[in-house]
Amino acid sequence: MLPRVKNVLDSLLEQFKSGTIPEAIKYSMFPIPDIPSSHWSLLNKLIMFFHQTEDARGYKQWQKVKRQVIKGKTSFDIIVPVFKKETVADNEEETTVLKGFCCGCVFRLEDTEGEPLDYQRLELPQFPLIEKAKALGVSVHSIPGNYSHYGYYDPRKSLIALATPEESTFFHELCHLVDHKLKGGLKQGQDPLQEITAELAAQALCRLVGKDGAKHLGNSYRYIEKYAQDLKLSPYNAVLRVLTEVDAILHYLLVTEN
């Protein structure tokens, strides 16, 4: 095994030991189909995630979208399969054979400059309560989305990432942020009670700040119902379980002075 390949795999093994892999898989599955990393293996998506970016590309790939790597920035390695065409002796037909793996160099979006990418053209509005996120040291910016996810809160990067301008999505992630602050941490992954808490609190915020959350009620109910089923509870009983947490989140956002 090539030393560079071994180094990459060893770093991933350390992440397994630390228990961060499940959370990493959730975030690494986020990119949409029209950026290069969307077509990478899960292994390479995990490598990208651990380098704290949602978009990484080779030097020439960045040039194709009119972006340049900033002088002094360094690349990181992903694992690239090496194929070779061989002729089968019996019928003299060529076949493609996997011969091994090597490393390819890619650069993070954050280490480039130039023309904005398509997904960066999403203009996020000045959300109500966005100052609460900023007061907690958390930034809010647009990212590529996909067909099932529209945002996330990442405490490691102090970031709320959004692929939609909808207030309800921002409020959901903001409620995760406040829940994290009040509890001193959140469980990794899509914890049912945490998701129900954030969704219920977000719907309440839509009404409390004068926004129309009615168009999302059906989706919100199905969202809560899905996670209630994971807990083997009815949506009603699941909501009762999280009312104390919801009340604490709303009190912090609407009453507490930062």
Contacts in CASP RR format, 6 or more apart in sequence:
PFRMAT RR
TARGET T0000
AUTHOR 0000-0000-0000
METHOD contacts of the structure
MODEL  1
MLPRVKNVLDSLLEQFKSGTIPEAIKYSMFPIPDIPSSHWSLLNKLIMFF
HQTEDARGYKQWQKVKRQVIKGKTSFDIIVPVFKKETVADNEEETTVLKG
FCCGCVFRLEDTEGEPLDYQRLELPQFPLIEKAKALGVSVHSIPGNYSHY
GYYDPRKSLIALATPEESTFFHELCHLVDHKLKGGLKQGQDPLQEITAEL
AAQALCRLVGKDGAKHLGNSYRYIEKYAQDLKLSPYNAVLRVLTEVDAIL
HYLLVTEN
1 9 0 8 1.000
1 101 0 8 1.000
2 101 0 8 1.000
2 102 0 8 1.000
2 103 0 8 1.000
4 77 0 8 1.000
4 102 0 8 1.000
4 103 0 8 1.000
5 79 0 8 1.000
5 101 0 8 1.000
5 102 0 8 1.000
5 103 0 8 1.000
7 77 0 8 1.000
8 47 0 8 1.000
8 77 0 8 1.000
8 78 0 8 1.000
8 79 0 8 1.000
8 103 0 8 1.000
9 79 0 8 1.000
11 47 0 8 1.000
11 50 0 8 1.000
12 43 0 8 1.000
12 46 0 8 1.000
12 47 0 8 1.000
12 50 0 8 1.000
15 21 0 8 1.000
15 24 0 8 1.000
15 46 0 8 1.000
15 50 0 8 1.000
19 188 0 8 1.000
20 188 0 8 1.000
21 46 0 8 1.000
22 188 0 8 1.000
22 189 0 8 1.000
23 188 0 8 1.000
23 189 0 8 1.000
24 46 0 8 1.000
24 49 0 8 1.000
24 50 0 8 1.000
25 42 0 8 1.000
25 46 0 8 1.000
26 152 0 8 1.000
26 189 0 8 1.000
26 190 0 8 1.000
27 49 0 8 1.000
27 54 0 8 1.000
27 152 0 8 1.000
27 154 0 8 1.000
28 42 0 8 1.000
28 45 0 8 1.000
28 46 0 8 1.000
28 48 0 8 1.000
28 49 0 8 1.000
29 42 0 8 1.000
29 45 0 8 1.000
29 146 0 8 1.000
30 54 0 8 1.000
30 143 0 8 1.000
30 144 0 8 1.000
30 145 0 8 1.000
30 146 0 8 1.000
30 149 0 8 1.000
30 152 0 8 1.000
31 37 0 8 1.000
31 38 0 8 1.000
31 45 0 8 1.000
31 54 0 8 1.000
31 55 0 8 1.000
31 144 0 8 1.000
31 145 0 8 1.000
31 146 0 8 1.000
32 38 0 8 1.000
32 119 0 8 1.000
32 144 0 8 1.000
32 145 0 8 1.000
32 146 0 8 1.000
32 147 0 8 1.000
32 163 0 8 1.000
33 39 0 8 1.000
33 146 0 8 1.000
34 118 0 8 1.000
35 55 0 8 1.000
35 57 0 8 1.000
35 117 0 8 1.000
35 119 0 8 1.000
35 144 0 8 1.000
36 57 0 8 1.000
36 58 0 8 1.000
36 61 0 8 1.000
37 44 0 8 1.000
37 45 0 8 1.000
37 48 0 8 1.000
37 54 0 8 1.000
37 55 0 8 1.000
37 56 0 8 1.000
37 57 0 8 1.000
40 48 0 8 1.000
40 78 0 8 1.000
41 79 0 8 1.000
43 79 0 8 1.000
44 78 0 8 1.000
44 79 0 8 1.000
47 76 0 8 1.000
47 77 0 8 1.000
47 78 0 8 1.000
47 79 0 8 1.000
48 54 0 8 1.000
48 56 0 8 1.000
48 78 0 8 1.000
48 106 0 8 1.000
51 76 0 8 1.000
51 108 0 8 1.000
52 108 0 8 1.000
52 110 0 8 1.000
52 156 0 8 1.000
52 157 0 8 1.000
53 108 0 8 1.000
53 109 0 8 1.000
53 110 0 8 1.000
54 109 0 8 1.000
54 143 0 8 1.000
54 144 0 8 1.000
54 161 0 8 1.000
55 108 0 8 1.000
55 109 0 8 1.000
55 117 0 8 1.000
55 144 0 8 1.000
56 76 0 8 1.000
56 78 0 8 1.000
56 106 0 8 1.000
56 107 0 8 1.000
56 108 0 8 1.000
56 109 0 8 1.000
57 65 0 8 1.000
57 106 0 8 1.000
57 107 0 8 1.000
57 109 0 8 1.000
58 75 0 8 1.000
58 104 0 8 1.000
58 105 0 8 1.000
58 106 0 8 1.000
58 107 0 8 1.000
59 69 0 8 1.000
59 75 0 8 1.000
59 105 0 8 1.000
59 107 0 8 1.000
62 68 0 8 1.000
62 69 0 8 1.000
62 107 0 8 1.000
62 112 0 8 1.000
65 115 0 8 1.000
65 117 0 8 1.000
66 114 0 8 1.000
66 115 0 8 1.000
67 112 0 8 1.000
67 113 0 8 1.000
67 114 0 8 1.000
67 115 0 8 1.000
67 117 0 8 1.000
68 112 0 8 1.000
68 113 0 8 1.000
68 114 0 8 1.000
69 107 0 8 1.000
69 111 0 8 1.000
69 112 0 8 1.000
70 111 0 8 1.000
70 112 0 8 1.000
70 113 0 8 1.000
73 107 0 8 1.000
73 108 0 8 1.000
73 111 0 8 1.000
73 112 0 8 1.000
74 111 0 8 1.000
75 105 0 8 1.000
75 106 0 8 1.000
75 107 0 8 1.000
76 105 0 8 1.000
76 106 0 8 1.000
76 107 0 8 1.000
76 108 0 8 1.000
77 103 0 8 1.000
77 104 0 8 1.000
77 105 0 8 1.000
77 106 0 8 1.000
78 103 0 8 1.000
78 104 0 8 1.000
78 106 0 8 1.000
79 101 0 8 1.000
79 102 0 8 1.000
79 103 0 8 1.000
79 104 0 8 1.000
80 101 0 8 1.000
80 102 0 8 1.000
80 103 0 8 1.000
80 104 0 8 1.000
81 98 0 8 1.000
81 100 0 8 1.000
81 101 0 8 1.000
82 98 0 8 1.000
82 99 0 8 1.000
82 100 0 8 1.000
82 101 0 8 1.000
82 102 0 8 1.000
83 96 0 8 1.000
83 97 0 8 1.000
83 98 0 8 1.000
83 99 0 8 1.000
84 96 0 8 1.000
84 97 0 8 1.000
84 99 0 8 1.000
85 94 0 8 1.000
85 95 0 8 1.000
85 96 0 8 1.000
85 97 0 8 1.000
86 94 0 8 1.000
86 95 0 8 1.000
86 96 0 8 1.000
86 97 0 8 1.000
87 93 0 8 1.000
87 94 0 8 1.000
87 95 0 8 1.000
88 94 0 8 1.000
88 95 0 8 1.000
109 117 0 8 1.000
119 142 0 8 1.000
119 143 0 8 1.000
119 144 0 8 1.000
119 145 0 8 1.000
119 163 0 8 1.000
120 142 0 8 1.000
122 142 0 8 1.000
122 162 0 8 1.000
122 163 0 8 1.000
122 164 0 8 1.000
122 165 0 8 1.000
123 142 0 8 1.000
123 165 0 8 1.000
124 140 0 8 1.000
124 141 0 8 1.000
124 142 0 8 1.000
124 162 0 8 1.000
124 165 0 8 1.000
124 170 0 8 1.000
125 165 0 8 1.000
125 167 0 8 1.000
127 140 0 8 1.000
127 167 0 8 1.000
127 170 0 8 1.000
127 171 0 8 1.000
128 167 0 8 1.000
128 205 0 8 1.000
128 209 0 8 1.000
128 210 0 8 1.000
128 211 0 8 1.000
129 171 0 8 1.000
129 174 0 8 1.000
129 205 0 8 1.000
129 209 0 8 1.000
129 253 0 8 1.000
130 140 0 8 1.000
130 170 0 8 1.000
132 174 0 8 1.000
132 178 0 8 1.000
132 253 0 8 1.000
132 258 0 8 1.000
133 139 0 8 1.000
133 140 0 8 1.000
133 160 0 8 1.000
133 174 0 8 1.000
133 177 0 8 1.000
134 140 0 8 1.000
135 258 0 8 1.000
136 177 0 8 1.000
136 178 0 8 1.000
136 181 0 8 1.000
136 258 0 8 1.000
137 158 0 8 1.000
138 153 0 8 1.000
138 158 0 8 1.000
138 159 0 8 1.000
138 160 0 8 1.000
138 177 0 8 1.000
139 158 0 8 1.000
139 159 0 8 1.000
139 160 0 8 1.000
140 159 0 8 1.000
140 160 0 8 1.000
140 161 0 8 1.000
140 162 0 8 1.000
140 170 0 8 1.000
141 159 0 8 1.000
141 160 0 8 1.000
141 161 0 8 1.000
141 162 0 8 1.000
142 161 0 8 1.000
142 162 0 8 1.000
142 163 0 8 1.000
143 151 0 8 1.000
143 161 0 8 1.000
143 162 0 8 1.000
143 163 0 8 1.000
144 163 0 8 1.000
145 151 0 8 1.000
145 163 0 8 1.000
146 163 0 8 1.000
149 163 0 8 1.000
150 162 0 8 1.000
150 163 0 8 1.000
150 164 0 8 1.000
150 166 0 8 1.000
150 169 0 8 1.000
151 160 0 8 1.000
151 161 0 8 1.000
151 162 0 8 1.000
151 163 0 8 1.000
151 164 0 8 1.000
151 169 0 8 1.000
151 172 0 8 1.000
151 173 0 8 1.000
152 160 0 8 1.000
152 161 0 8 1.000
152 173 0 8 1.000
153 159 0 8 1.000
153 160 0 8 1.000
153 161 0 8 1.000
153 173 0 8 1.000
153 174 0 8 1.000
153 176 0 8 1.000
153 177 0 8 1.000
153 180 0 8 1.000
154 160 0 8 1.000
154 161 0 8 1.000
155 177 0 8 1.000
155 180 0 8 1.000
155 185 0 8 1.000
155 186 0 8 1.000
160 170 0 8 1.000
160 173 0 8 1.000
160 174 0 8 1.000
160 177 0 8 1.000
161 173 0 8 1.000
162 169 0 8 1.000
162 170 0 8 1.000
162 173 0 8 1.000
166 216 0 8 1.000
167 206 0 8 1.000
167 211 0 8 1.000
167 213 0 8 1.000
168 202 0 8 1.000
168 203 0 8 1.000
168 206 0 8 1.000
168 211 0 8 1.000
168 213 0 8 1.000
168 216 0 8 1.000
168 220 0 8 1.000
169 202 0 8 1.000
171 201 0 8 1.000
171 202 0 8 1.000
171 205 0 8 1.000
171 206 0 8 1.000
172 198 0 8 1.000
172 199 0 8 1.000
172 202 0 8 1.000
173 198 0 8 1.000
174 202 0 8 1.000
174 205 0 8 1.000
174 253 0 8 1.000
175 197 0 8 1.000
175 198 0 8 1.000
175 201 0 8 1.000
175 202 0 8 1.000
175 205 0 8 1.000
175 249 0 8 1.000
175 253 0 8 1.000
176 186 0 8 1.000
176 194 0 8 1.000
176 198 0 8 1.000
178 249 0 8 1.000
178 252 0 8 1.000
178 253 0 8 1.000
179 186 0 8 1.000
179 194 0 8 1.000
179 197 0 8 1.000
179 198 0 8 1.000
179 245 0 8 1.000
179 249 0 8 1.000
180 186 0 8 1.000
181 252 0 8 1.000
182 245 0 8 1.000
182 248 0 8 1.000
182 249 0 8 1.000
182 252 0 8 1.000
186 194 0 8 1.000
187 194 0 8 1.000
190 227 0 8 1.000
192 227 0 8 1.000
192 228 0 8 1.000
192 230 0 8 1.000
192 231 0 8 1.000
192 238 0 8 1.000
193 227 0 8 1.000
193 231 0 8 1.000
193 238 0 8 1.000
193 241 0 8 1.000
193 242 0 8 1.000
193 245 0 8 1.000
195 223 0 8 1.000
195 227 0 8 1.000
196 224 0 8 1.000
196 227 0 8 1.000
196 228 0 8 1.000
196 238 0 8 1.000
196 239 0 8 1.000
196 241 0 8 1.000
196 242 0 8 1.000
197 242 0 8 1.000
197 245 0 8 1.000
197 246 0 8 1.000
197 249 0 8 1.000
199 220 0 8 1.000
199 223 0 8 1.000
199 224 0 8 1.000
200 220 0 8 1.000
200 224 0 8 1.000
200 239 0 8 1.000
200 242 0 8 1.000
200 246 0 8 1.000
201 245 0 8 1.000
201 246 0 8 1.000
201 249 0 8 1.000
201 250 0 8 1.000
202 220 0 8 1.000
203 213 0 8 1.000
203 216 0 8 1.000
203 217 0 8 1.000
203 220 0 8 1.000
204 246 0 8 1.000
204 250 0 8 1.000
205 211 0 8 1.000
205 250 0 8 1.000
205 253 0 8 1.000
206 212 0 8 1.000
206 213 0 8 1.000
206 216 0 8 1.000
207 213 0 8 1.000
208 250 0 8 1.000
208 254 0 8 1.000
221 235 0 8 1.000
224 235 0 8 1.000
224 238 0 8 1.000
224 239 0 8 1.000
225 235 0 8 1.000
227 238 0 8 1.000
228 234 0 8 1.000
228 235 0 8 1.000
228 237 0 8 1.000
228 238 0 8 1.000
231 238 0 8 1.000
231 241 0 8 1.000
233 241 0 8 1.000
END
